Amino acid sequence: MDFLIWVGAVVSFSGLVGLIWCIIKARQAKNAASSDEELNAAIRTLIPWNMGALFLSTTGLMIVIVGIFLQ
């Protein structure tokens, strides 16, 4: 079941990379926005990406736990 652990680690790491990307994009949007409406519009486009990255990270951790239990 080492395969499941490694697959879960890769999936979790990709989710972590996605979260870091969302943080960088949110900071860029905050610095570039001249009004609250622009900032809200930019953040609204990032919310689905953020949720997807959280989902990947959580799913990866669940796969790792399943791999550990099945060893």
mmCIF file of the N, C-alpha and C atoms, coordinates in Angstrom:
data_MODEL
# 
_entry.id   MODEL 
# 
loop_
_atom_site.group_PDB 
_atom_site.id 
_atom_site.type_symbol 
_atom_site.label_atom_id 
_atom_site.label_alt_id 
_atom_site.label_comp_id 
_atom_site.label_asym_id 
_atom_site.label_entity_id 
_atom_site.label_seq_id 
_atom_site.pdbx_PDB_ins_code 
_atom_site.Cartn_x 
_atom_site.Cartn_y 
_atom_site.Cartn_z 
_atom_site.occupancy 
_atom_site.B_iso_or_equiv 
_atom_site.pdbx_formal_charge 
_atom_site.auth_seq_id 
_atom_site.auth_comp_id 
_atom_site.auth_asym_id 
_atom_site.auth_atom_id 
_atom_site.pdbx_PDB_model_num 
ATOM 1   N N  . MET A 1 1  ? 0.798   -1.196 0.000  1.00 0.00 ? 1  MET A N  1 
ATOM 2   C CA . MET A 1 1  ? 0.000   0.000  0.000  1.00 0.00 ? 1  MET A CA 1 
ATOM 3   C C  . MET A 1 1  ? 0.849   1.272  0.000  1.00 0.00 ? 1  MET A C  1 
ATOM 4   N N  . ASP A 1 2  ? 2.142   1.083  -0.213 1.00 0.00 ? 2  ASP A N  1 
ATOM 5   C CA . ASP A 1 2  ? 3.005   2.261  -0.332 1.00 0.00 ? 2  ASP A CA 1 
ATOM 6   C C  . ASP A 1 2  ? 2.578   3.136  -1.499 1.00 0.00 ? 2  ASP A C  1 
ATOM 7   N N  . PHE A 1 3  ? 2.013   2.478  -2.529 1.00 0.00 ? 3  PHE A N  1 
ATOM 8   C CA . PHE A 1 3  ? 1.546   3.225  -3.692 1.00 0.00 ? 3  PHE A CA 1 
ATOM 9   C C  . PHE A 1 3  ? 0.489   4.248  -3.289 1.00 0.00 ? 3  PHE A C  1 
ATOM 10  N N  . LEU A 1 4  ? -0.461  3.848  -2.455 1.00 0.00 ? 4  LEU A N  1 
ATOM 11  C CA . LEU A 1 4  ? -1.510  4.775  -2.011 1.00 0.00 ? 4  LEU A CA 1 
ATOM 12  C C  . LEU A 1 4  ? -0.925  5.939  -1.222 1.00 0.00 ? 4  LEU A C  1 
ATOM 13  N N  . ILE A 1 5  ? 0.061   5.657  -0.416 1.00 0.00 ? 5  ILE A N  1 
ATOM 14  C CA . ILE A 1 5  ? 0.673   6.720  0.386  1.00 0.00 ? 5  ILE A CA 1 
ATOM 15  C C  . ILE A 1 5  ? 1.343   7.740  -0.525 1.00 0.00 ? 5  ILE A C  1 
ATOM 16  N N  . TRP A 1 6  ? 2.075   7.254  -1.529 1.00 0.00 ? 6  TRP A N  1 
ATOM 17  C CA . TRP A 1 6  ? 2.759   8.182  -2.435 1.00 0.00 ? 6  TRP A CA 1 
ATOM 18  C C  . TRP A 1 6  ? 1.779   8.952  -3.315 1.00 0.00 ? 6  TRP A C  1 
ATOM 19  N N  . VAL A 1 7  ? 0.745   8.276  -3.791 1.00 0.00 ? 7  VAL A N  1 
ATOM 20  C CA . VAL A 1 7  ? -0.271  8.969  -4.592 1.00 0.00 ? 7  VAL A CA 1 
ATOM 21  C C  . VAL A 1 7  ? -0.958  10.033 -3.746 1.00 0.00 ? 7  VAL A C  1 
ATOM 22  N N  . GLY A 1 8  ? -1.309  9.693  -2.527 1.00 0.00 ? 8  GLY A N  1 
ATOM 23  C CA . GLY A 1 8  ? -1.938  10.663 -1.633 1.00 0.00 ? 8  GLY A CA 1 
ATOM 24  C C  . GLY A 1 8  ? -1.033  11.840 -1.333 1.00 0.00 ? 8  GLY A C  1 
ATOM 25  N N  . ALA A 1 9  ? 0.262   11.572 -1.178 1.00 0.00 ? 9  ALA A N  1 
ATOM 26  C CA . ALA A 1 9  ? 1.205   12.661 -0.918 1.00 0.00 ? 9  ALA A CA 1 
ATOM 27  C C  . ALA A 1 9  ? 1.300   13.594 -2.117 1.00 0.00 ? 9  ALA A C  1 
ATOM 28  N N  . VAL A 1 10 ? 1.303   13.033 -3.319 1.00 0.00 ? 10 VAL A N  1 
ATOM 29  C CA . VAL A 1 10 ? 1.365   13.866 -4.527 1.00 0.00 ? 10 VAL A CA 1 
ATOM 30  C C  . VAL A 1 10 ? 0.092   14.696 -4.670 1.00 0.00 ? 10 VAL A C  1 
ATOM 31  N N  . VAL A 1 11 ? -1.056  14.080 -4.434 1.00 0.00 ? 11 VAL A N  1 
ATOM 32  C CA . VAL A 1 11 ? -2.331  14.806 -4.527 1.00 0.00 ? 11 VAL A CA 1 
ATOM 33  C C  . VAL A 1 11 ? -2.387  15.906 -3.474 1.00 0.00 ? 11 VAL A C  1 
ATOM 34  N N  . SER A 1 12 ? -1.974  15.599 -2.271 1.00 0.00 ? 12 SER A N  1 
ATOM 35  C CA . SER A 1 12 ? -1.977  16.591 -1.198 1.00 0.00 ? 12 SER A CA 1 
ATOM 36  C C  . SER A 1 12 ? -1.009  17.732 -1.499 1.00 0.00 ? 12 SER A C  1 
ATOM 37  N N  . PHE A 1 13 ? 0.154   17.396 -2.038 1.00 0.00 ? 13 PHE A N  1 
ATOM 38  C CA . PHE A 1 13 ? 1.132   18.426 -2.385 1.00 0.00 ? 13 PHE A CA 1 
ATOM 39  C C  . PHE A 1 13 ? 0.613   19.323 -3.501 1.00 0.00 ? 13 PHE A C  1 
ATOM 40  N N  . SER A 1 14 ? -0.092  18.749 -4.472 1.00 0.00 ? 14 SER A N  1 
ATOM 41  C CA . SER A 1 14 ? -0.651  19.580 -5.538 1.00 0.00 ? 14 SER A CA 1 
ATOM 42  C C  . SER A 1 14 ? -1.713  20.523 -4.982 1.00 0.00 ? 14 SER A C  1 
ATOM 43  N N  . GLY A 1 15 ? -2.481  20.069 -4.011 1.00 0.00 ? 15 GLY A N  1 
ATOM 44  C CA . GLY A 1 15 ? -3.435  20.962 -3.353 1.00 0.00 ? 15 GLY A CA 1 
ATOM 45  C C  . GLY A 1 15 ? -2.744  22.078 -2.597 1.00 0.00 ? 15 GLY A C  1 
ATOM 46  N N  . LEU A 1 16 ? -1.629  21.762 -1.963 1.00 0.00 ? 16 LEU A N  1 
ATOM 47  C CA . LEU A 1 16 ? -0.856  22.778 -1.249 1.00 0.00 ? 16 LEU A CA 1 
ATOM 48  C C  . LEU A 1 16 ? -0.293  23.815 -2.216 1.00 0.00 ? 16 LEU A C  1 
ATOM 49  N N  . VAL A 1 17 ? 0.180   23.353 -3.360 1.00 0.00 ? 17 VAL A N  1 
ATOM 50  C CA . VAL A 1 17 ? 0.674   24.284 -4.385 1.00 0.00 ? 17 VAL A CA 1 
ATOM 51  C C  . VAL A 1 17 ? -0.463  25.186 -4.856 1.00 0.00 ? 17 VAL A C  1 
ATOM 52  N N  . GLY A 1 18 ? -1.650  24.618 -5.029 1.00 0.00 ? 18 GLY A N  1 
ATOM 53  C CA . GLY A 1 18 ? -2.810  25.418 -5.416 1.00 0.00 ? 18 GLY A CA 1 
ATOM 54  C C  . GLY A 1 18 ? -3.172  26.456 -4.369 1.00 0.00 ? 18 GLY A C  1 
ATOM 55  N N  . LEU A 1 19 ? -3.073  26.105 -3.110 1.00 0.00 ? 19 LEU A N  1 
ATOM 56  C CA . LEU A 1 19 ? -3.355  27.070 -2.042 1.00 0.00 ? 19 LEU A CA 1 
ATOM 57  C C  . LEU A 1 19 ? -2.339  28.208 -2.037 1.00 0.00 ? 19 LEU A C  1 
ATOM 58  N N  . ILE A 1 20 ? -1.083  27.875 -2.245 1.00 0.00 ? 20 ILE A N  1 
ATOM 59  C CA . ILE A 1 20 ? -0.045  28.915 -2.303 1.00 0.00 ? 20 ILE A CA 1 
ATOM 60  C C  . ILE A 1 20 ? -0.290  29.826 -3.494 1.00 0.00 ? 20 ILE A C  1 
ATOM 61  N N  . TRP A 1 21 ? -0.685  29.241 -4.627 1.00 0.00 ? 21 TRP A N  1 
ATOM 62  C CA . TRP A 1 21 ? -0.999  30.039 -5.814 1.00 0.00 ? 21 TRP A CA 1 
ATOM 63  C C  . TRP A 1 21 ? -2.161  30.992 -5.523 1.00 0.00 ? 21 TRP A C  1 
ATOM 64  N N  . CYS A 1 22 ? -3.186  30.509 -4.821 1.00 0.00 ? 22 CYS A N  1 
ATOM 65  C CA . CYS A 1 22 ? -4.330  31.360 -4.472 1.00 0.00 ? 22 CYS A CA 1 
ATOM 66  C C  . CYS A 1 22 ? -3.907  32.510 -3.566 1.00 0.00 ? 22 CYS A C  1 
ATOM 67  N N  . ILE A 1 23 ? -3.026  32.246 -2.622 1.00 0.00 ? 23 ILE A N  1 
ATOM 68  C CA . ILE A 1 23 ? -2.545  33.301 -1.727 1.00 0.00 ? 23 ILE A CA 1 
ATOM 69  C C  . ILE A 1 23 ? -1.791  34.361 -2.516 1.00 0.00 ? 23 ILE A C  1 
ATOM 70  N N  . ILE A 1 24 ? -0.938  33.925 -3.430 1.00 0.00 ? 24 ILE A N  1 
ATOM 71  C CA . ILE A 1 24 ? -0.167  34.878 -4.244 1.00 0.00 ? 24 ILE A CA 1 
ATOM 72  C C  . ILE A 1 24 ? -1.103  35.714 -5.101 1.00 0.00 ? 24 ILE A C  1 
ATOM 73  N N  . LYS A 1 25 ? -2.086  35.081 -5.739 1.00 0.00 ? 25 LYS A N  1 
ATOM 74  C CA . LYS A 1 25 ? -3.035  35.814 -6.584 1.00 0.00 ? 25 LYS A CA 1 
ATOM 75  C C  . LYS A 1 25 ? -3.873  36.795 -5.760 1.00 0.00 ? 25 LYS A C  1 
ATOM 76  N N  . ALA A 1 26 ? -4.262  36.409 -4.549 1.00 0.00 ? 26 ALA A N  1 
ATOM 77  C CA . ALA A 1 26 ? -5.052  37.304 -3.701 1.00 0.00 ? 26 ALA A CA 1 
ATOM 78  C C  . ALA A 1 26 ? -4.229  38.518 -3.285 1.00 0.00 ? 26 ALA A C  1 
ATOM 79  N N  . ARG A 1 27 ? -2.954  38.312 -2.976 1.00 0.00 ? 27 ARG A N  1 
ATOM 80  C CA . ARG A 1 27 ? -2.091  39.450 -2.636 1.00 0.00 ? 27 ARG A CA 1 
ATOM 81  C C  . ARG A 1 27 ? -1.914  40.381 -3.828 1.00 0.00 ? 27 ARG A C  1 
ATOM 82  N N  . GLN A 1 28 ? -1.734  39.803 -5.009 1.00 0.00 ? 28 GLN A N  1 
ATOM 83  C CA . GLN A 1 28 ? -1.595  40.624 -6.208 1.00 0.00 ? 28 GLN A CA 1 
ATOM 84  C C  . GLN A 1 28 ? -2.869  41.414 -6.464 1.00 0.00 ? 28 GLN A C  1 
ATOM 85  N N  . ALA A 1 29 ? -4.017  40.780 -6.271 1.00 0.00 ? 29 ALA A N  1 
ATOM 86  C CA . ALA A 1 29 ? -5.290  41.469 -6.470 1.00 0.00 ? 29 ALA A CA 1 
ATOM 87  C C  . ALA A 1 29 ? -5.469  42.580 -5.447 1.00 0.00 ? 29 ALA A C  1 
ATOM 88  N N  . LYS A 1 30 ? -5.050  42.338 -4.221 1.00 0.00 ? 30 LYS A N  1 
ATOM 89  C CA . LYS A 1 30 ? -5.173  43.358 -3.175 1.00 0.00 ? 30 LYS A CA 1 
ATOM 90  C C  . LYS A 1 30 ? -4.306  44.564 -3.489 1.00 0.00 ? 30 LYS A C  1 
ATOM 91  N N  . ASN A 1 31 ? -3.104  44.314 -3.987 1.00 0.00 ? 31 ASN A N  1 
ATOM 92  C CA . ASN A 1 31 ? -2.210  45.422 -4.314 1.00 0.00 ? 31 ASN A CA 1 
ATOM 93  C C  . ASN A 1 31 ? -2.640  46.164 -5.572 1.00 0.00 ? 31 ASN A C  1 
ATOM 94  N N  . ALA A 1 32 ? -3.284  45.478 -6.509 1.00 0.00 ? 32 ALA A N  1 
ATOM 95  C CA . ALA A 1 32 ? -3.654  46.095 -7.777 1.00 0.00 ? 32 ALA A CA 1 
ATOM 96  C C  . ALA A 1 32 ? -5.027  46.754 -7.741 1.00 0.00 ? 32 ALA A C  1 
ATOM 97  N N  . ALA A 1 33 ? -5.880  46.367 -6.812 1.00 0.00 ? 33 ALA A N  1 
ATOM 98  C CA . ALA A 1 33 ? -7.252  46.876 -6.789 1.00 0.00 ? 33 ALA A CA 1 
ATOM 99  C C  . ALA A 1 33 ? -7.280  48.318 -6.303 1.00 0.00 ? 33 ALA A C  1 
ATOM 100 N N  . SER A 1 34 ? -8.037  49.120 -7.037 1.00 0.00 ? 34 SER A N  1 
ATOM 101 C CA . SER A 1 34 ? -8.180  50.518 -6.633 1.00 0.00 ? 34 SER A CA 1 
ATOM 102 C C  . SER A 1 34 ? -9.485  50.760 -5.875 1.00 0.00 ? 34 SER A C  1 
ATOM 103 N N  . SER A 1 35 ? -10.401 49.805 -5.946 1.00 0.00 ? 35 SER A N  1 
ATOM 104 C CA . SER A 1 35 ? -11.661 49.951 -5.215 1.00 0.00 ? 35 SER A CA 1 
ATOM 105 C C  . SER A 1 35 ? -12.058 48.600 -4.624 1.00 0.00 ? 35 SER A C  1 
ATOM 106 N N  . ASP A 1 36 ? -13.007 48.666 -3.715 1.00 0.00 ? 36 ASP A N  1 
ATOM 107 C CA . ASP A 1 36 ? -13.488 47.438 -3.082 1.00 0.00 ? 36 ASP A CA 1 
ATOM 108 C C  . ASP A 1 36 ? -14.194 46.523 -4.080 1.00 0.00 ? 36 ASP A C  1 
ATOM 109 N N  . GLU A 1 37 ? -14.872 47.126 -5.066 1.00 0.00 ? 37 GLU A N  1 
ATOM 110 C CA . GLU A 1 37 ? -15.579 46.315 -6.056 1.00 0.00 ? 37 GLU A CA 1 
ATOM 111 C C  . GLU A 1 37 ? -14.606 45.499 -6.896 1.00 0.00 ? 37 GLU A C  1 
ATOM 112 N N  . GLU A 1 38 ? -13.484 46.105 -7.269 1.00 0.00 ? 38 GLU A N  1 
ATOM 113 C CA . GLU A 1 38 ? -12.473 45.378 -8.042 1.00 0.00 ? 38 GLU A CA 1 
ATOM 114 C C  . GLU A 1 38 ? -11.874 44.244 -7.220 1.00 0.00 ? 38 GLU A C  1 
ATOM 115 N N  . LEU A 1 39 ? -11.604 44.525 -5.959 1.00 0.00 ? 39 LEU A N  1 
ATOM 116 C CA . LEU A 1 39 ? -11.045 43.495 -5.085 1.00 0.00 ? 39 LEU A CA 1 
ATOM 117 C C  . LEU A 1 39 ? -12.034 42.351 -4.895 1.00 0.00 ? 39 LEU A C  1 
ATOM 118 N N  . ASN A 1 40 ? -13.306 42.679 -4.677 1.00 0.00 ? 40 ASN A N  1 
ATOM 119 C CA . ASN A 1 40 ? -14.324 41.640 -4.513 1.00 0.00 ? 40 ASN A CA 1 
ATOM 120 C C  . ASN A 1 40 ? -14.464 40.794 -5.773 1.00 0.00 ? 40 ASN A C  1 
ATOM 121 N N  . ALA A 1 41 ? -14.403 41.426 -6.937 1.00 0.00 ? 41 ALA A N  1 
ATOM 122 C CA . ALA A 1 41 ? -14.507 40.673 -8.192 1.00 0.00 ? 41 ALA A CA 1 
ATOM 123 C C  . ALA A 1 41 ? -13.318 39.736 -8.363 1.00 0.00 ? 41 ALA A C  1 
ATOM 124 N N  . ALA A 1 42 ? -12.138 40.216 -8.016 1.00 0.00 ? 42 ALA A N  1 
ATOM 125 C CA . ALA A 1 42 ? -10.948 39.372 -8.146 1.00 0.00 ? 42 ALA A CA 1 
ATOM 126 C C  . ALA A 1 42 ? -10.992 38.209 -7.162 1.00 0.00 ? 42 ALA A C  1 
ATOM 127 N N  . ILE A 1 43 ? -11.433 38.475 -5.953 1.00 0.00 ? 43 ILE A N  1 
ATOM 128 C CA . ILE A 1 43 ? -11.502 37.415 -4.945 1.00 0.00 ? 43 ILE A CA 1 
ATOM 129 C C  . ILE A 1 43 ? -12.579 36.395 -5.305 1.00 0.00 ? 43 ILE A C  1 
ATOM 130 N N  . ARG A 1 44 ? -13.680 36.855 -5.884 1.00 0.00 ? 44 ARG A N  1 
ATOM 131 C CA . ARG A 1 44 ? -14.744 35.925 -6.288 1.00 0.00 ? 44 ARG A CA 1 
ATOM 132 C C  . ARG A 1 44 ? -14.258 34.930 -7.333 1.00 0.00 ? 44 ARG A C  1 
ATOM 133 N N  . THR A 1 45 ? -13.354 35.367 -8.201 1.00 0.00 ? 45 THR A N  1 
ATOM 134 C CA . THR A 1 45 ? -12.828 34.431 -9.198 1.00 0.00 ? 45 THR A CA 1 
ATOM 135 C C  . THR A 1 45 ? -11.861 33.432 -8.571 1.00 0.00 ? 45 THR A C  1 
ATOM 136 N N  . LEU A 1 46 ? -11.269 33.786 -7.438 1.00 0.00 ? 46 LEU A N  1 
ATOM 137 C CA . LEU A 1 46 ? -10.321 32.885 -6.778 1.00 0.00 ? 46 LEU A CA 1 
ATOM 138 C C  . LEU A 1 46 ? -10.992 31.861 -5.863 1.00 0.00 ? 46 LEU A C  1 
ATOM 139 N N  . ILE A 1 47 ? -12.201 32.129 -5.442 1.00 0.00 ? 47 ILE A N  1 
ATOM 140 C CA . ILE A 1 47 ? -12.867 31.242 -4.480 1.00 0.00 ? 47 ILE A CA 1 
ATOM 141 C C  . ILE A 1 47 ? -13.013 29.811 -5.007 1.00 0.00 ? 47 ILE A C  1 
ATOM 142 N N  . PRO A 1 48 ? -13.468 29.587 -6.248 1.00 0.00 ? 48 PRO A N  1 
ATOM 143 C CA . PRO A 1 48 ? -13.547 28.191 -6.719 1.00 0.00 ? 48 PRO A CA 1 
ATOM 144 C C  . PRO A 1 48 ? -12.183 27.500 -6.775 1.00 0.00 ? 48 PRO A C  1 
ATOM 145 N N  . TRP A 1 49 ? -11.145 28.236 -7.155 1.00 0.00 ? 49 TRP A N  1 
ATOM 146 C CA . TRP A 1 49 ? -9.799  27.664 -7.194 1.00 0.00 ? 49 TRP A CA 1 
ATOM 147 C C  . TRP A 1 49 ? -9.325  27.302 -5.790 1.00 0.00 ? 49 TRP A C  1 
ATOM 148 N N  . ASN A 1 50 ? -9.632  28.167 -4.839 1.00 0.00 ? 50 ASN A N  1 
ATOM 149 C CA . ASN A 1 50 ? -9.245  27.911 -3.455 1.00 0.00 ? 50 ASN A CA 1 
ATOM 150 C C  . ASN A 1 50 ? -9.966  26.674 -2.913 1.00 0.00 ? 50 ASN A C  1 
ATOM 151 N N  . MET A 1 51 ? -11.249 26.576 -3.182 1.00 0.00 ? 51 MET A N  1 
ATOM 152 C CA . MET A 1 51 ? -12.007 25.415 -2.713 1.00 0.00 ? 51 MET A CA 1 
ATOM 153 C C  . MET A 1 51 ? -11.513 24.133 -3.376 1.00 0.00 ? 51 MET A C  1 
ATOM 154 N N  . GLY A 1 52 ? -11.174 24.211 -4.655 1.00 0.00 ? 52 GLY A N  1 
ATOM 155 C CA . GLY A 1 52 ? -10.630 23.046 -5.346 1.00 0.00 ? 52 GLY A CA 1 
ATOM 156 C C  . GLY A 1 52 ? -9.298  22.611 -4.765 1.00 0.00 ? 52 GLY A C  1 
ATOM 157 N N  . ALA A 1 53 ? -8.449  23.577 -4.439 1.00 0.00 ? 53 ALA A N  1 
ATOM 158 C CA . ALA A 1 53 ? -7.151  23.251 -3.841 1.00 0.00 ? 53 ALA A CA 1 
ATOM 159 C C  . ALA A 1 53 ? -7.335  22.642 -2.456 1.00 0.00 ? 53 ALA A C  1 
ATOM 160 N N  . LEU A 1 54 ? -8.268  23.168 -1.682 1.00 0.00 ? 54 LEU A N  1 
ATOM 161 C CA . LEU A 1 54 ? -8.559  22.580 -0.370 1.00 0.00 ? 54 LEU A CA 1 
ATOM 162 C C  . LEU A 1 54 ? -9.086  21.155 -0.512 1.00 0.00 ? 54 LEU A C  1 
ATOM 163 N N  . PHE A 1 55 ? -9.930  20.944 -1.514 1.00 0.00 ? 55 PHE A N  1 
ATOM 164 C CA . PHE A 1 55 ? -10.469 19.609 -1.763 1.00 0.00 ? 55 PHE A CA 1 
ATOM 165 C C  . PHE A 1 55 ? -9.351  18.633 -2.124 1.00 0.00 ? 55 PHE A C  1 
ATOM 166 N N  . LEU A 1 56 ? -8.445  19.059 -3.007 1.00 0.00 ? 56 LEU A N  1 
ATOM 167 C CA . LEU A 1 56 ? -7.321  18.198 -3.383 1.00 0.00 ? 56 LEU A CA 1 
ATOM 168 C C  . LEU A 1 56 ? -6.454  17.858 -2.182 1.00 0.00 ? 56 LEU A C  1 
ATOM 169 N N  . SER A 1 57 ? -6.153  18.856 -1.392 1.00 0.00 ? 57 SER A N  1 
ATOM 170 C CA . SER A 1 57 ? -5.305  18.633 -0.230 1.00 0.00 ? 57 SER A CA 1 
ATOM 171 C C  . SER A 1 57 ? -5.961  17.673 0.759  1.00 0.00 ? 57 SER A C  1 
ATOM 172 N N  . THR A 1 58 ? -7.227  17.867 1.019  1.00 0.00 ? 58 THR A N  1 
ATOM 173 C CA . THR A 1 58 ? -7.949  16.998 1.948  1.00 0.00 ? 58 THR A CA 1 
ATOM 174 C C  . THR A 1 58 ? -8.068  15.581 1.398  1.00 0.00 ? 58 THR A C  1 
ATOM 175 N N  . THR A 1 59 ? -8.368  15.472 0.114  1.00 0.00 ? 59 THR A N  1 
ATOM 176 C CA . THR A 1 59 ? -8.473  14.154 -0.505 1.00 0.00 ? 59 THR A CA 1 
ATOM 177 C C  . THR A 1 59 ? -7.140  13.424 -0.454 1.00 0.00 ? 59 THR A C  1 
ATOM 178 N N  . GLY A 1 60 ? -6.063  14.141 -0.715 1.00 0.00 ? 60 GLY A N  1 
ATOM 179 C CA . GLY A 1 60 ? -4.742  13.530 -0.642 1.00 0.00 ? 60 GLY A CA 1 
ATOM 180 C C  . GLY A 1 60 ? -4.422  13.017 0.749  1.00 0.00 ? 60 GLY A C  1 
ATOM 181 N N  . LEU A 1 61 ? -4.772  13.795 1.759  1.00 0.00 ? 61 LEU A N  1 
ATOM 182 C CA . LEU A 1 61 ? -4.533  13.342 3.131  1.00 0.00 ? 61 LEU A CA 1 
ATOM 183 C C  . LEU A 1 61 ? -5.381  12.122 3.474  1.00 0.00 ? 61 LEU A C  1 
ATOM 184 N N  . MET A 1 62 ? -6.606  12.074 2.963  1.00 0.00 ? 62 MET A N  1 
ATOM 185 C CA . MET A 1 62 ? -7.436  10.891 3.200  1.00 0.00 ? 62 MET A CA 1 
ATOM 186 C C  . MET A 1 62 ? -6.847  9.662  2.522  1.00 0.00 ? 62 MET A C  1 
ATOM 187 N N  . ILE A 1 63 ? -6.302  9.830  1.319  1.00 0.00 ? 63 ILE A N  1 
ATOM 188 C CA . ILE A 1 63 ? -5.675  8.707  0.621  1.00 0.00 ? 63 ILE A CA 1 
ATOM 189 C C  . ILE A 1 63 ? -4.462  8.213  1.404  1.00 0.00 ? 63 ILE A C  1 
ATOM 190 N N  . VAL A 1 64 ? -3.682  9.140  1.946  1.00 0.00 ? 64 VAL A N  1 
ATOM 191 C CA . VAL A 1 64 ? -2.523  8.747  2.754  1.00 0.00 ? 64 VAL A CA 1 
ATOM 192 C C  . VAL A 1 64 ? -2.976  7.947  3.972  1.00 0.00 ? 64 VAL A C  1 
ATOM 193 N N  . ILE A 1 65 ? -4.008  8.397  4.644  1.00 0.00 ? 65 ILE A N  1 
ATOM 194 C CA . ILE A 1 65 ? -4.497  7.695  5.836  1.00 0.00 ? 65 ILE A CA 1 
ATOM 195 C C  . ILE A 1 65 ? -5.005  6.303  5.475  1.00 0.00 ? 65 ILE A C  1 
ATOM 196 N N  . VAL A 1 66 ? -5.719  6.184  4.360  1.00 0.00 ? 66 VAL A N  1 
ATOM 197 C CA . VAL A 1 66 ? -6.189  4.865  3.923  1.00 0.00 ? 66 VAL A CA 1 
ATOM 198 C C  . VAL A 1 66 ? -4.999  3.964  3.625  1.00 0.00 ? 66 VAL A C  1 
ATOM 199 N N  . GLY A 1 67 ? -3.982  4.505  2.973  1.00 0.00 ? 67 GLY A N  1 
ATOM 200 C CA . GLY A 1 67 ? -2.788  3.717  2.687  1.00 0.00 ? 67 GLY A CA 1 
ATOM 201 C C  . GLY A 1 67 ? -2.084  3.249  3.946  1.00 0.00 ? 67 GLY A C  1 
ATOM 202 N N  . ILE A 1 68 ? -2.049  4.099  4.958  1.00 0.00 ? 68 ILE A N  1 
ATOM 203 C CA . ILE A 1 68 ? -1.422  3.706  6.232  1.00 0.00 ? 68 ILE A CA 1 
ATOM 204 C C  . ILE A 1 68 ? -2.249  2.624  6.924  1.00 0.00 ? 68 ILE A C  1 
ATOM 205 N N  . PHE A 1 69 ? -3.577  2.771  6.912  1.00 0.00 ? 69 PHE A N  1 
ATOM 206 C CA . PHE A 1 69 ? -4.426  1.765  7.556  1.00 0.00 ? 69 PHE A CA 1 
ATOM 207 C C  . PHE A 1 69 ? -4.334  0.406  6.868  1.00 0.00 ? 69 PHE A C  1 
ATOM 208 N N  . LEU A 1 70 ? -4.139  0.399  5.558  1.00 0.00 ? 70 LEU A N  1 
ATOM 209 C CA . LEU A 1 70 ? -4.112  -0.858 4.812  1.00 0.00 ? 70 LEU A CA 1 
ATOM 210 C C  . LEU A 1 70 ? -2.746  -1.538 4.825  1.00 0.00 ? 70 LEU A C  1 
ATOM 211 N N  . GLN A 1 71 ? -1.769  -0.919 5.425  1.00 0.00 ? 71 GLN A N  1 
ATOM 212 C CA . GLN A 1 71 ? -0.440  -1.539 5.483  1.00 0.00 ? 71 GLN A CA 1 
ATOM 213 C C  . GLN A 1 71 ? -0.400  -2.641 6.496  1.00 0.00 ? 71 GLN A C  1 
# 
